[in-house]
Amino acid sequence: MLHEPAPQTQERDHALAAKAKLGVRLFWAYCLVYAGFVVINTVDPELMESEILLGQNLAVVYGLGLILLAIVLGLAYNRMCTRLEDTMRADAEKGE
């Protein structure tokens, strides 16, 4: 599934508000997970030294998890925005 470039027309983006709301929600979800990382480092930094997975400590596993989460959220945002655009474009065309 490829995402085409944005059209260069003056067509109104009917999904703009919904996409912005979705983006803010995903941002705050990521912020909560990242805040957990910061809290652990602040409250109990020794906990980050404990081995968790395949000999790696919690700091490495959590850090890589944050990177992977950002990628997954970005891909999910793209997919959900594409669906919103397609749905709202179809609805707008029906209404015309």
ChimeraX commands (.cxc) that place a marker at each C-alpha (Angstrom):
marker #1 position 0.00,0.00,0.00 radius 0.5
marker #1 position 1.66,3.19,-1.18 radius 0.5
marker #1 position 0.79,6.64,-0.03 radius 0.5
marker #1 position 0.65,9.08,-2.89 radius 0.5
marker #1 position 2.03,12.62,-2.61 radius 0.5
marker #1 position -0.37,15.26,-1.41 radius 0.5
marker #1 position -2.33,16.81,-4.27 radius 0.5
marker #1 position -1.31,20.31,-5.31 radius 0.5
marker #1 position -4.92,21.46,-5.62 radius 0.5
marker #1 position -6.82,23.72,-3.28 radius 0.5
marker #1 position -9.03,20.80,-2.26 radius 0.5
marker #1 position -10.13,20.97,1.36 radius 0.5
marker #1 position -8.74,18.28,3.65 radius 0.5
marker #1 position -11.88,17.02,5.37 radius 0.5
marker #1 position -9.83,14.77,7.65 radius 0.5
marker #1 position -7.54,17.52,8.97 radius 0.5
marker #1 position -9.18,17.92,12.38 radius 0.5
marker #1 position -9.45,14.17,12.94 radius 0.5
marker #1 position -5.81,13.64,11.91 radius 0.5
marker #1 position -4.63,16.38,14.26 radius 0.5
marker #1 position -6.62,14.90,17.14 radius 0.5
marker #1 position -5.21,11.44,16.42 radius 0.5
marker #1 position -1.67,12.82,16.26 radius 0.5
marker #1 position -2.04,14.53,19.63 radius 0.5
marker #1 position -3.40,11.35,21.22 radius 0.5
marker #1 position -0.51,9.26,19.90 radius 0.5
marker #1 position 1.95,11.93,21.05 radius 0.5
marker #1 position 0.59,11.82,24.61 radius 0.5
marker #1 position 0.62,8.00,24.60 radius 0.5
marker #1 position 4.30,8.07,23.67 radius 0.5
marker #1 position 4.96,10.76,26.28 radius 0.5
marker #1 position 3.51,8.52,29.00 radius 0.5
marker #1 position 5.78,5.64,28.06 radius 0.5
marker #1 position 8.79,7.99,27.87 radius 0.5
marker #1 position 7.84,9.51,31.23 radius 0.5
marker #1 position 8.09,6.01,32.71 radius 0.5
marker #1 position 11.67,5.83,31.45 radius 0.5
marker #1 position 12.49,9.20,33.02 radius 0.5
marker #1 position 10.81,8.31,36.32 radius 0.5
marker #1 position 12.73,5.04,36.62 radius 0.5
marker #1 position 16.00,6.86,35.93 radius 0.5
marker #1 position 15.16,9.52,38.50 radius 0.5
marker #1 position 13.72,7.39,41.30 radius 0.5
marker #1 position 15.74,4.18,41.02 radius 0.5
marker #1 position 18.62,4.44,38.54 radius 0.5
marker #1 position 20.11,1.16,39.77 radius 0.5
marker #1 position 17.05,-0.61,38.39 radius 0.5
marker #1 position 18.22,0.33,34.89 radius 0.5
marker #1 position 21.34,-1.78,35.44 radius 0.5
marker #1 position 19.38,-5.00,36.01 radius 0.5
marker #1 position 19.56,-7.61,33.26 radius 0.5
marker #1 position 16.22,-8.09,31.57 radius 0.5
marker #1 position 16.47,-9.77,28.16 radius 0.5
marker #1 position 19.30,-11.75,26.55 radius 0.5
marker #1 position 21.87,-10.26,28.89 radius 0.5
marker #1 position 20.82,-6.68,28.14 radius 0.5
marker #1 position 19.99,-4.29,30.93 radius 0.5
marker #1 position 16.69,-2.48,31.35 radius 0.5
marker #1 position 18.10,0.79,30.02 radius 0.5
marker #1 position 19.02,-0.77,26.66 radius 0.5
marker #1 position 15.79,-2.76,26.36 radius 0.5
marker #1 position 13.60,0.21,27.35 radius 0.5
marker #1 position 15.52,2.56,25.05 radius 0.5
marker #1 position 15.20,0.25,22.06 radius 0.5
marker #1 position 11.56,-0.26,22.97 radius 0.5
marker #1 position 11.03,3.50,22.84 radius 0.5
marker #1 position 12.59,3.67,19.39 radius 0.5
marker #1 position 10.48,0.77,18.13 radius 0.5
marker #1 position 7.36,2.26,19.69 radius 0.5
marker #1 position 7.99,5.55,17.87 radius 0.5
marker #1 position 8.30,3.68,14.56 radius 0.5
marker #1 position 5.17,1.62,15.19 radius 0.5
marker #1 position 3.17,4.69,16.22 radius 0.5
marker #1 position 4.35,6.52,13.10 radius 0.5
marker #1 position 3.29,3.66,10.85 radius 0.5
marker #1 position -0.04,3.33,12.67 radius 0.5
marker #1 position -0.62,7.08,12.34 radius 0.5
marker #1 position 0.06,6.93,8.60 radius 0.5
marker #1 position -2.31,4.01,8.11 radius 0.5
marker #1 position -5.09,5.54,10.21 radius 0.5
marker #1 position -4.74,8.92,8.47 radius 0.5
marker #1 position -4.95,7.28,5.06 radius 0.5
marker #1 position -8.14,5.50,6.10 radius 0.5
marker #1 position -9.59,8.75,7.48 radius 0.5
marker #1 position -8.75,10.60,4.28 radius 0.5
marker #1 position -10.27,7.90,2.09 radius 0.5
marker #1 position -13.43,7.66,4.20 radius 0.5
marker #1 position -13.99,11.38,4.44 radius 0.5
marker #1 position -13.20,11.94,0.75 radius 0.5
marker #1 position -15.78,9.28,-0.16 radius 0.5
marker #1 position -18.33,10.85,2.19 radius 0.5
marker #1 position -17.68,14.31,0.72 radius 0.5
marker #1 position -18.10,12.98,-2.82 radius 0.5
marker #1 position -21.42,11.35,-1.89 radius 0.5
marker #1 position -22.64,14.64,-0.47 radius 0.5
marker #1 position -21.84,16.59,-3.62 radius 0.5
marker link #1:1,2 radius 0.2
marker link #1:2,3 radius 0.2
marker link #1:3,4 radius 0.2
marker link #1:4,5 radius 0.2
marker link #1:5,6 radius 0.2
marker link #1:6,7 radius 0.2
marker link #1:7,8 radius 0.2
marker link #1:8,9 radius 0.2
marker link #1:9,10 radius 0.2
marker link #1:10,11 radius 0.2
marker link #1:11,12 radius 0.2
marker link #1:12,13 radius 0.2
marker link #1:13,14 radius 0.2
marker link #1:14,15 radius 0.2
marker link #1:15,16 radius 0.2
marker link #1:16,17 radius 0.2
marker link #1:17,18 radius 0.2
marker link #1:18,19 radius 0.2
marker link #1:19,20 radius 0.2
marker link #1:20,21 radius 0.2
marker link #1:21,22 radius 0.2
marker link #1:22,23 radius 0.2
marker link #1:23,24 radius 0.2
marker link #1:24,25 radius 0.2
marker link #1:25,26 radius 0.2
marker link #1:26,27 radius 0.2
marker link #1:27,28 radius 0.2
marker link #1:28,29 radius 0.2
marker link #1:29,30 radius 0.2
marker link #1:30,31 radius 0.2
marker link #1:31,32 radius 0.2
marker link #1:32,33 radius 0.2
marker link #1:33,34 radius 0.2
marker link #1:34,35 radius 0.2
marker link #1:35,36 radius 0.2
marker link #1:36,37 radius 0.2
marker link #1:37,38 radius 0.2
marker link #1:38,39 radius 0.2
marker link #1:39,40 radius 0.2
marker link #1:40,41 radius 0.2
marker link #1:41,42 radius 0.2
marker link #1:42,43 radius 0.2
marker link #1:43,44 radius 0.2
marker link #1:44,45 radius 0.2
marker link #1:45,46 radius 0.2
marker link #1:46,47 radius 0.2
marker link #1:47,48 radius 0.2
marker link #1:48,49 radius 0.2
marker link #1:49,50 radius 0.2
marker link #1:50,51 radius 0.2
marker link #1:51,52 radius 0.2
marker link #1:52,53 radius 0.2
marker link #1:53,54 radius 0.2
marker link #1:54,55 radius 0.2
marker link #1:55,56 radius 0.2
marker link #1:56,57 radius 0.2
marker link #1:57,58 radius 0.2
marker link #1:58,59 radius 0.2
marker link #1:59,60 radius 0.2
marker link #1:60,61 radius 0.2
marker link #1:61,62 radius 0.2
marker link #1:62,63 radius 0.2
marker link #1:63,64 radius 0.2
marker link #1:64,65 radius 0.2
marker link #1:65,66 radius 0.2
marker link #1:66,67 radius 0.2
marker link #1:67,68 radius 0.2
marker link #1:68,69 radius 0.2
marker link #1:69,70 radius 0.2
marker link #1:70,71 radius 0.2
marker link #1:71,72 radius 0.2
marker link #1:72,73 radius 0.2
marker link #1:73,74 radius 0.2
marker link #1:74,75 radius 0.2
marker link #1:75,76 radius 0.2
marker link #1:76,77 radius 0.2
marker link #1:77,78 radius 0.2
marker link #1:78,79 radius 0.2
marker link #1:79,80 radius 0.2
marker link #1:80,81 radius 0.2
marker link #1:81,82 radius 0.2
marker link #1:82,83 radius 0.2
marker link #1:83,84 radius 0.2
marker link #1:84,85 radius 0.2
marker link #1:85,86 radius 0.2
marker link #1:86,87 radius 0.2
marker link #1:87,88 radius 0.2
marker link #1:88,89 radius 0.2
marker link #1:89,90 radius 0.2
marker link #1:90,91 radius 0.2
marker link #1:91,92 radius 0.2
marker link #1:92,93 radius 0.2
marker link #1:93,94 radius 0.2
marker link #1:94,95 radius 0.2
marker link #1:95,96 radius 0.2
view
